[in-house]
Amino acid sequence: MVDVVVTGIGLVSALGKNLVDSWQKLLAGKSGIQIHQPFPELEPRPLGLISKQPAQLRTLTQLLVASTLQDAGLIPPLQDCGVVIGSSRSHQAVWEEMARQMYEGKGVGEDKKVSSPPIISTPWSAPQRASTPHHPISSWLDTLPHMNAIAAARQIGATGIVLAPMAACATGIWAIAQAALSIQSGQCQRVLTGAVEAAITPLTVTGFQQMGALAKTGAYPFDLHREGLVLGEGGALFVLESAELARQRQAKVYAKILGFGLTADAYHPNAPEPQGKSAIAAIEQCLVRSSLRPSEIDYIHAHGTATQMNDSIESRLIQNLFPQGVPVSSTKGATGHTLGASGALGVAFSLMALQQQMLPPCVGLKQPEFDLDLVREARPAEIRQVLCFSFGFGGQNAAIALGN
């Protein structure tokens, strides 16, 4: 079996605009969640925004690609590099803007000119006009779900395999697993992978609000008084390489991808299967593929959304599968829930835990409801193998094991 290692990380979150800032603020117990009102038609609420206004997927991805390659010591073009970058919402924000422009500018059955689209400017992009259905067809095609991964491939000059996974909140780990498989199968020796999400849009906020899933004051994973999830934005990308290629170029190595597990509940559009049977199967599959026993896990980065049902089911499966005392934390109280990118952020923080031998805290936790060793404050520990979980809508379950 070909060993797959991580040689580069790029991360942007509400905590910080790079990996080091985000990690340091996380260890200090800080949160990037604040009360915002980015859409005048919707009430203010806690959000994990990177800046004052929602980020744009395209420019966020461009920055992450550049910082990841810099961290890995790689310079484009990288023709033989694969690209596997996922997103659960992709360019949804642009689609919502196109729909708004269409209905504001031209009524049904009317033949009047569409007004000029507004100029959108954020810290993550130069001012540009929003796409509308009346712009050239190429502008619309650039917003299709798979085009963000293709744009990343163009940015680095990659002509290898390009995949754009979409698996709800399990997308990030799913993408990393696909990247690792492409290296193990011999299709690639190097892959740029991860997930990016810019999903703070009127439709996304309204949808989660209608479900009763959104918190009113903040995110408090595994807390007795947790209120629900807080939407966040950001992403994490990685350079994965065969261990042999990393040795040849004397690259720094964060850790090895030991194994992963991927399953689906086949149960309900948004509620997890109450007994967590498929989630347990994904974790057991991951442990078997990694040749690990539950007692050999030194830290679990939990999905920990701060919703009533997720935290309860996840706590129960951890208690049932792992020995008492394994450290557990969720970082969503610090970054917000970045949906499809959440597993990628979790992997990045898990890799930093391995590298620095520090357990990241469960920010926002004040009164634990569950009998777990929940990390309340960052603390040093001997960490050799870690697990990272993601459990998404539609019963998408993913677990990944990382180790030295």
PECOR-V490297 format. One record per backbone hydrogen bond with DSSP energy under -1.0 kcal/mol. NH is the residue of the N-H (numbers start at 1). CO is the residue of the C=O. E is the energy in kcal/mol with one decimal. If there is no record, write none. Layout:
((NH CO E) (NH CO E))
This chain:
((5 241 -2.9) (6 255 -2.6) (7 239 -2.8) (10 237 -2.5) (12 235 -2.2) (13 16 -2.7) (22 18 -2.2) (23 19 -2.5) (24 20 -2.6) (25 21 -2.3) (26 22 -2.1) (27 23 -2.6) (28 24 -1.5) (29 26 -1.8) (30 25 -2.6) (32 334 -3.2) (34 47 -2.1) (36 45 -2.8) (42 39 -2.3) (45 36 -2.5) (47 34 -2.8) (48 231 -3.0) (60 56 -2.3) (61 57 -2.6) (62 58 -2.1) (63 59 -2.0) (64 60 -2.0) (65 61 -2.9) (66 62 -2.1) (67 63 -2.3) (68 64 -2.4) (69 65 -2.3) (70 66 -2.1) (71 67 -2.1) (72 68 -1.8) (74 69 -2.6) (78 156 -3.2) (81 78 -1.8) (82 190 -2.7) (83 161 -2.8) (84 192 -2.8) (85 163 -1.6) (86 194 -2.5) (87 165 -1.5) (92 89 -1.4) (95 91 -2.0) (96 92 -2.7) (97 93 -1.9) (98 94 -2.6) (99 95 -2.5) (100 96 -2.4) (101 97 -2.5) (102 98 -2.2) (103 99 -2.3) (104 100 -2.2) (105 101 -2.2) (106 102 -1.8) (110 107 -1.8) (120 128 -2.8) (125 122 -1.9) (128 120 -2.0) (130 118 -1.8) (135 132 -1.9) (139 136 -1.6) (141 137 -2.5) (142 138 -1.9) (143 140 -1.7) (144 141 -1.6) (147 144 -2.0) (150 146 -1.4) (151 147 -2.5) (152 148 -1.8) (153 149 -2.0) (154 150 -2.3) (155 151 -2.1) (156 152 -1.5) (158 153 -2.6) (159 79 -2.3) (163 83 -2.7) (170 167 -2.0) (171 168 -1.6) (172 340 -1.4) (174 170 -2.3) (175 171 -2.7) (176 172 -2.0) (177 173 -2.6) (178 174 -2.2) (179 175 -2.3) (180 176 -2.5) (181 177 -2.4) (182 178 -1.9) (183 179 -1.3) (184 180 -2.6) (185 181 -2.3) (186 183 -1.0) (187 182 -1.2) (188 182 -1.9) (191 240 -2.6) (192 82 -2.8) (193 238 -2.7) (194 84 -1.5) (195 236 -1.8) (196 86 -2.0) (197 234 -2.9) (201 199 -1.6) (205 201 -2.6) (206 202 -2.6) (207 203 -2.7) (208 204 -2.3) (209 205 -2.1) (210 206 -2.7) (211 207 -1.4) (212 209 -1.3) (213 208 -2.3) (215 229 -2.5) (223 220 -1.8) (224 367 -3.2) (226 223 -1.6) (229 213 -2.3) (232 337 -2.3) (233 48 -1.7) (234 197 -2.6) (235 12 -2.3) (236 195 -2.0) (237 10 -2.3) (238 193 -3.2) (239 8 -1.8) (240 191 -2.9) (241 5 -2.4) (242 189 -2.0) (243 3 -2.5) (246 242 -2.3) (247 243 -2.1) (248 244 -2.4) (249 245 -1.8) (250 247 -1.1) (251 246 -2.6) (254 6 -3.0) (256 403 -3.5) (257 4 -2.9) (258 401 -2.3) (259 401 -1.1) (261 399 -2.6) (263 397 -2.0) (265 395 -1.1) (276 273 -2.2) (280 276 -2.8) (281 277 -1.9) (282 278 -2.1) (283 279 -1.9) (284 280 -2.7) (285 281 -2.6) (286 282 -2.2) (287 283 -2.4) (288 284 -2.4) (289 285 -2.4) (290 286 -1.6) (291 288 -1.2) (292 287 -2.5) (296 293 -2.3) (297 294 -1.4) (298 385 -2.8) (300 327 -2.3) (301 387 -3.1) (302 329 -2.2) (311 307 -1.7) (312 308 -1.5) (313 309 -2.5) (314 310 -2.9) (315 311 -2.1) (316 312 -1.9) (317 313 -2.2) (318 314 -2.0) (319 315 -2.4) (320 316 -2.1) (321 317 -2.0) (322 318 -2.4) (326 323 -1.3) (328 373 -2.4) (329 300 -1.8) (334 331 -1.5) (335 331 -1.8) (336 332 -1.9) (337 230 -4.2) (341 338 -2.3) (342 339 -1.9) (345 341 -2.3) (346 342 -2.3) (347 343 -2.2) (348 344 -2.3) (349 345 -2.5) (350 346 -2.1) (351 347 -2.5) (352 348 -1.9) (353 349 -2.0) (354 350 -2.0) (355 351 -2.5) (356 352 -2.7) (357 353 -1.3) (358 353 -1.0) (359 379 -3.0) (362 375 -3.1) (363 361 -1.4) (365 362 -1.8) (369 222 -2.2) (372 370 -2.0) (374 372 -1.9) (375 328 -2.6) (379 359 -1.1) (381 357 -1.8) (386 402 -2.6) (387 299 -2.1) (388 400 -2.1) (389 301 -2.4) (390 398 -2.4) (392 396 -3.8) (395 392 -1.2) (396 392 -1.1) (397 263 -2.8) (398 390 -2.8) (399 261 -2.1) (400 388 -2.0) (401 259 -2.9) (402 386 -2.3) (403 256 -1.9) (404 384 -1.4))
